C-alpha cells in the first residue's frame, strides 16, 4: 500500500468521480484508475461501486476512508514538523523594531537567540511603528516590536503587550536645565525649542499630540531626523527632545516628567491570518524568556517595566 494510492482513493471518495479526482490530484485519469485497482487488488476487496456511472463506497471503502484520512494527516504533520526543525537550523526571521528598542533591548535578546540558533539568518528592519505595521500587512516582516495600540484603521494583527516605556526630556548636559524643578510638566515645553523627529515617526506624533492636549503648539528648532540625528542635535545644544529613557546616555541631561509622567506601551505583533515561521516563534520565546528573567533580576532596560 502506497501513500499515493491512499491519496488517489481519498480524492475519488470525496469527489465521487474519477475524472474530477484525477484533476484534483493532477494526474491522468487512466493512471489514477490503475492505482485504485492495484490498491483494491492488494486489499482483496473492491473499494468503490461503479453502478451506471454512479460512484459510491463499498463497505471496504467505508472502512478504509477514516484510516486513509488519518494516515495522510499524520504524514502532513510529520512533514511540517521536519520542515520546522529545518527552519530552526537554517531558516530566516524578518524582524522589525523601533530605533529605541534596537539599541536598548534587542542586542541582548538577539545575542541569546544566536547562541541557541546559530544557523538562523536574521533580517532587521528599523523604522517607526506605522511603517512597521504596513510592512507586516504587506508580508515583508514576520514579526515586529511596535508601539501599541495600533493606529486605526490598521490590518488585523495579533499583538502582545510587553513593556511600558518611560519618556523623558533630553537636553545638552552643558546647557541650562530646562526647568528649575526636579521634573517637567508638558506645559513646560511651551516656547522651548524642540528637536523633532521626521513625519511618521511615533515619537513625533506622541509629542505633538501631548502638546496639543495641553493646549499649545510646540515650537520646532529643527525637525526631520531619525533617533541618532535627533540625539546629535540635542547634544549640540540645538534644543530639547522627548525620547525614551533607555536610549539616553549619561552624556545628556535627563529630566523626567512629573507624575503620572509620559509613557507608551511596547508590544510584539504579527499578522493574525499568518502563522509566523517556527524560527520566528522561537525568537518570540527567547524574547519573552529574556524579559521575564530581566524583570525578576531588575535588569530591564532603563525606564521600562513589565506590562501588568
Secondary structure by P-SEA (a helix, b strand, c coil): ccaaaaaaaaaaaaaccaaaaaaaacccaaaaaaaaaaaaaaaccccccccccbbbbcaaaaaaaaaaaaaaaaaaaaaaaaaaaaaaacbbbbbbbcccccccccaaaaaaaaaacccbbbbbbbccaaaaaaaaaaccccccccccccccccccccccccbbbbbbbbcccccccccccccccccccccccccccccccaaaaaaaaaaaaacbbbbbccccccaaaaaaaaaacccccccccccccccbbbbbcccccbbbbbbccccccccccaaaaaaaaaaaaaaaaaaaaccccccccccc
